[in-house]
Amino acid sequence: MSLDLWRGLVPSLALILNPAINYTTFGLVKGESQGCNWLGKCLVARLAQISCSILTSILSSAMYLSHKRHNGCEQLDAISTFVIGVISKIVATTATYPLIRAKVFLMVSGADVKGLASCLRLITKESGYTGLYAGYSAQLLRVALKSSILLVLKEKIASIVLT
C-alpha cells in the first residue's frame, strides 16, 4: 500500500495553529483597541498585552476609531476591523508559512523526504532560509484579504445580533 496519499498530513495537522493564532491576535488587538483591558496578570498575557498595545498605537495613529460602545467597550468601525484583521493574519501567516511551504513541498515533490523536519532541512539546504518563505507574498495577499473581509462581516453580524 502506498503512503503517498498521506504525504503532507503532519504539516496539515500543525496548520490548525494558523486560525488559532489569527483569531487570538485579532481578539487581543481588538480588545486593546476597544479599551477593554481583560487580560490577566500572567507574564505571557502581559507580553501579549504589550505587543497588542504597540499594534494598537500604530493602528490608532493611522486611523480614526468609532466611539460606539457595547458592554463597556468601544465598537470598531469596519475599516478598523479590517486593518486589525490584516494585522492578525500577517502574524498568523508569518508564523506558520514554513509549515504551509513544507506541506506543499511534501505533497507535490517527488523527492524522497521522510517527514516535516527533513523537508524543512531540504528546503533550507537547497534555497536557504528564504526558501521557507517562497511564495509568501502571494499567499499573504490572498489570505489577508479573505480573512479580513470575513472578520468584518463577522463583527457586523455580531453587532446586529447582540443589539
C-alpha positions as CSV (number, residue, x, y, z in Angstrom):
1,M,0.0,0.0,0.0
2,S,1.4,3.4,-1.0
3,L,1.6,6.1,1.7
4,D,1.7,8.9,-0.9
5,L,-1.9,9.8,0.0
6,W,-0.7,10.8,3.5
7,R,2.2,12.9,2.4
8,G,1.8,16.4,4.0
9,L,-0.5,15.2,6.7
10,V,1.7,16.3,9.6
11,P,2.2,19.8,8.4
12,S,-1.6,20.0,7.6
13,L,-2.4,19.0,11.1
14,A,0.1,21.5,12.5
15,L,-1.6,24.2,10.4
16,I,-4.5,24.3,12.8
17,L,-2.3,26.8,14.6
18,N,-2.9,29.3,11.8
19,P,-6.5,30.2,12.6
20,A,-5.8,29.9,16.3
21,I,-3.0,32.5,16.1
22,N,-5.2,34.6,13.7
23,Y,-8.2,34.8,16.0
24,T,-6.2,35.1,19.2
25,T,-4.2,38.0,17.7
26,F,-7.4,39.6,16.4
27,G,-9.1,39.3,19.8
28,L,-6.1,40.7,21.6
29,V,-5.6,43.7,19.3
30,K,-9.4,44.3,19.1
31,G,-9.6,44.3,22.9
32,E,-6.8,46.7,23.3
33,S,-8.3,49.0,20.6
34,Q,-11.7,49.0,22.3
35,G,-10.2,49.8,25.7
36,C,-11.2,46.5,27.2
37,N,-8.3,45.6,29.5
38,W,-9.4,42.0,30.0
39,L,-6.0,40.2,30.0
40,G,-4.8,38.6,33.2
41,K,-1.7,39.3,35.2
42,C,0.4,36.3,34.0
43,L,3.7,37.0,32.1
44,V,2.5,35.6,28.8
45,A,-0.7,37.7,28.9
46,R,1.3,40.8,29.9
47,L,3.7,40.3,27.0
48,A,0.7,39.8,24.6
49,Q,-0.8,42.9,26.1
50,I,2.3,44.9,25.5
51,S,2.5,43.6,21.9
52,C,-1.1,44.5,21.3
53,S,-0.6,48.0,22.8
54,I,2.2,48.6,20.2
55,L,0.0,47.4,17.4
56,T,-2.9,49.4,18.7
57,S,-0.8,52.6,18.8
58,I,0.2,52.1,15.2
59,L,-3.5,51.4,14.3
60,S,-4.8,54.4,16.3
61,S,-2.3,56.8,14.7
62,A,-3.2,55.5,11.3
63,M,-7.0,55.8,11.5
64,Y,-9.9,57.1,13.5
65,L,-11.8,54.6,15.7
66,S,-15.5,55.0,16.2
67,H,-16.9,55.6,19.7
68,K,-20.0,53.4,19.8
69,R,-19.9,51.3,23.0
70,H,-21.2,47.8,23.7
71,N,-20.6,46.0,27.0
72,G,-18.4,48.9,28.1
73,C,-16.1,48.6,25.1
74,E,-15.8,50.8,22.1
75,Q,-17.2,49.3,18.9
76,L,-14.8,49.4,16.0
77,D,-15.8,50.6,12.6
78,A,-15.4,48.4,9.5
79,I,-12.1,49.9,8.4
80,S,-10.5,49.4,11.9
81,T,-11.8,45.8,12.0
82,F,-10.4,45.2,8.5
83,V,-6.9,46.6,9.5
84,I,-6.8,44.6,12.7
85,G,-7.8,41.5,10.6
86,V,-4.9,42.2,8.2
87,I,-2.5,42.6,11.1
88,S,-3.7,39.4,12.7
89,K,-3.5,37.4,9.5
90,I,0.0,38.7,8.8
91,V,1.1,37.5,12.2
92,A,-0.5,34.1,11.8
93,T,0.7,33.5,8.2
94,T,4.3,34.7,9.0
95,A,4.4,32.2,12.0
96,T,3.0,29.2,10.0
97,Y,4.2,29.8,6.4
98,P,7.1,27.4,6.6
99,L,4.6,24.7,7.5
100,I,2.5,25.7,4.5
101,R,5.6,25.5,2.3
102,A,6.6,22.1,3.7
103,K,3.1,20.7,3.2
104,V,3.0,21.8,-0.4
105,F,6.6,20.5,-0.9
106,L,5.7,17.1,0.6
107,M,2.6,16.8,-1.5
108,V,4.0,17.9,-4.8
109,S,7.6,17.0,-4.9
110,G,8.8,13.6,-6.0
111,A,11.8,13.9,-3.5
112,D,12.2,11.0,-1.1
113,V,11.6,13.1,2.1
114,K,10.6,11.2,5.2
115,G,9.0,13.9,7.3
116,L,8.4,17.5,8.2
117,A,11.9,18.1,9.8
118,S,13.7,16.6,6.9
119,C,11.6,18.5,4.4
120,L,12.4,21.8,6.1
121,R,16.1,20.9,6.2
122,L,16.0,20.1,2.4
123,I,14.3,23.4,1.6
124,T,16.8,25.4,3.6
125,K,19.7,23.4,2.1
126,E,18.5,24.0,-1.5
127,S,17.2,27.6,-1.1
128,G,18.4,28.9,2.2
129,Y,16.1,30.2,4.9
130,T,14.4,32.5,2.4
131,G,13.2,29.3,0.6
132,L,10.9,28.7,3.6
133,Y,9.1,31.8,2.5
134,A,9.0,31.3,-1.2
135,G,5.5,32.4,-2.5
136,Y,4.8,34.2,0.8
137,S,3.7,37.5,-0.7
138,A,1.1,35.9,-2.9
139,Q,-0.2,33.7,-0.1
140,L,-0.3,36.7,2.3
141,L,-2.2,38.9,-0.2
142,R,-4.8,36.1,-0.7
143,V,-5.4,35.1,2.9
144,A,-5.1,38.5,4.5
145,L,-7.9,40.0,2.2
146,K,-10.1,36.9,2.6
147,S,-9.6,36.8,6.4
148,S,-10.1,40.5,6.9
149,I,-13.4,40.6,4.9
150,L,-14.6,37.5,6.9
151,L,-13.8,39.2,10.2
152,V,-15.5,42.5,9.2
153,L,-18.6,40.5,8.2
154,K,-18.5,38.5,11.5
155,E,-18.2,41.7,13.6
156,K,-21.1,43.4,11.7
157,I,-23.3,40.4,12.1
158,A,-22.4,40.0,15.8
159,S,-23.2,43.7,16.4
160,I,-26.6,43.3,14.8
161,V,-27.4,40.1,16.6
162,L,-26.2,41.4,20.0
163,T,-28.0,44.8,19.8
